[in-house]
Amino acid sequence: MRIVSLDDLPAGRLGSVDVPFMGPAVCAGFPSPADDFLEEALGLPRWLVPNPPATFLWRVSGWSVVGAGIHDGDIVVVDRSVEPKHDDVVLAIIDGTASLKRYRLDGNQATLAFDNPELPATPIEDIGEAAIWGVVTTSLRLLRPLARSRR
């Protein structure tokens, strides 16, 4: 996994943009039934969101992409305008359910893999219905729970 340094951050993109949440949660493992709906929005720094109309957030449920540093409960930033490349984490719609997978290319053969060596990669054509919906560009994780207000 490549670590981004402060020198890698784009200059000149000040301000913030509200990015909508989708889902209740995206499955990071085997798909589970869930209805897609707009939940709320979160203000993010503009440099994290190069294409706001094509960008959305999704909460992660599961551990199968933990090798990518994406944990259960994280929030992922997904950009639908980015073309997936080998080894990207993508949001795939598999048989109507959103799921995070590692996108792998072996020659012309594309596969969707768990980021867990104990779980198999699956050629995209062997999956019932599958579509790449976007590329995960960022994962957000709170390292310390926020204090809840007392009422």
NUSE-785755 format. One record per residue (C-alpha): y negated, x negated, z negated; residue number from 0. Coordinates in steps of 0.5 Angstrom, whole numbers, padded with zeros to 4 digits. Example, Ala and Ser with C-alpha at 12.3 -4.5 7.8 and 13.67 -1.06 7.14 Angstrom:
# NUSE-785755
       y       x       z   resi
    0009   -0025   -0016      0
    0002   -0027   -0014      1
//
This chain:
# NUSE-785755
       y       x       z   resi
    0000    0000    0000      0
   -0007   -0003    0002      1
   -0012   -0003   -0004      2
   -0019   -0001   -0001      3
   -0025   -0006   -0004      4
   -0032   -0004   -0005      5
   -0034   -0008    0001      6
   -0029   -0003    0005      7
   -0033    0003    0003      8
   -0038    0006    0009      9
   -0045    0004    0008     10
   -0051    0010    0009     11
   -0047    0016    0007     12
   -0050    0018    0001     13
   -0050    0025   -0002     14
   -0044    0030   -0003     15
   -0041    0035    0001     16
   -0037    0041   -0002     17
   -0030    0041    0000     18
   -0025    0047    0000     19
   -0019    0047   -0004     20
   -0013    0050    0000     21
   -0006    0053   -0003     22
   -0004    0054   -0010     23
   -0001    0047   -0009     24
    0002    0043   -0004     25
    0010    0041   -0005     26
    0011    0034   -0005     27
    0018    0034   -0005     28
    0023    0040   -0002     29
    0018    0046    0000     30
    0017    0052   -0004     31
    0014    0059   -0002     32
    0007    0059   -0003     33
    0001    0063    0000     34
   -0004    0059    0003     35
   -0011    0061    0001     36
   -0018    0059   -0001     37
   -0018    0057   -0008     38
   -0025    0054   -0010     39
   -0029    0048   -0007     40
   -0030    0041   -0010     41
   -0036    0037   -0009     42
   -0034    0030   -0006     43
   -0038    0024   -0004     44
   -0040    0024    0003     45
   -0037    0017    0005     46
   -0030    0021    0003     47
   -0031    0026    0008     48
   -0033    0024    0014     49
   -0031    0030    0018     50
   -0033    0036    0013     51
   -0031    0042    0018     52
   -0024    0039    0018     53
   -0023    0037    0011     54
   -0020    0040    0005     55
   -0017    0039   -0001     56
   -0010    0041   -0004     57
   -0007    0040   -0011     58
    0000    0036   -0011     59
    0006    0039   -0014     60
    0012    0034   -0014     61
    0014    0027   -0014     62
    0017    0025   -0008     63
    0011    0021   -0005     64
    0010    0018   -0011     65
    0011    0011   -0007     66
    0005    0012   -0004     67
    0001    0013   -0011     68
    0001    0020   -0010     69
    0003    0024   -0017     70
    0005    0031   -0019     71
   -0002    0034   -0021     72
   -0006    0030   -0016     73
   -0011    0033   -0011     74
   -0011    0030   -0004     75
   -0016    0030    0001     76
   -0013    0032    0008     77
   -0017    0031    0014     78
   -0014    0035    0020     79
   -0018    0031    0025     80
   -0015    0025    0024     81
   -0009    0023    0029     82
   -0003    0021    0024     83
    0000    0014    0025     84
    0006    0010    0023     85
    0007    0010    0015     86
    0001    0015    0014     87
    0002    0021    0009     88
    0001    0027    0012     89
    0001    0035    0010     90
    0006    0038    0014     91
    0008    0045    0015     92
    0015    0046    0015     93
    0018    0053    0016     94
    0012    0056    0014     95
    0011    0052    0007     96
    0006    0046    0006     97
    0009    0039    0004     98
    0007    0032    0004     99
    0011    0027    0007    100
    0011    0020    0010    101
    0010    0020    0018    102
    0014    0015    0021    103
    0015    0012    0028    104
    0021    0009    0031    105
    0019    0008    0038    106
    0018    0015    0040    107
    0022    0018    0035    108
    0018    0021    0029    109
    0020    0023    0023    110
    0018    0026    0016    111
    0020    0022    0010    112
    0020    0023    0003    113
    0017    0016    0000    114
    0023    0016   -0005    115
    0029    0011   -0002    116
    0034    0016   -0005    117
    0032    0022    0000    118
    0033    0022    0007    119
    0028    0022    0013    120
    0029    0027    0018    121
    0027    0027    0025    122
    0022    0032    0026    123
    0026    0036    0032    124
    0032    0037    0027    125
    0027    0041    0022    126
    0027    0048    0024    127
    0019    0049    0025    128
    0015    0043    0023    129
    0007    0041    0025    130
    0003    0036    0022    131
   -0003    0039    0019    132
   -0007    0033    0017    133
   -0007    0026    0014    134
   -0008    0025    0007    135
   -0014    0020    0007    136
   -0015    0020   -0001    137
   -0011    0022   -0007    138
   -0016    0024   -0013    139
   -0013    0023   -0020    140
   -0016    0024   -0027    141
   -0013    0019   -0032    142
   -0016    0022   -0038    143
   -0016    0030   -0039    144
   -0023    0033   -0039    145
   -0025    0036   -0045    146
   -0024    0044   -0045    147
   -0030    0048   -0047    148
   -0029    0052   -0054    149
   -0031    0059   -0053    150
//
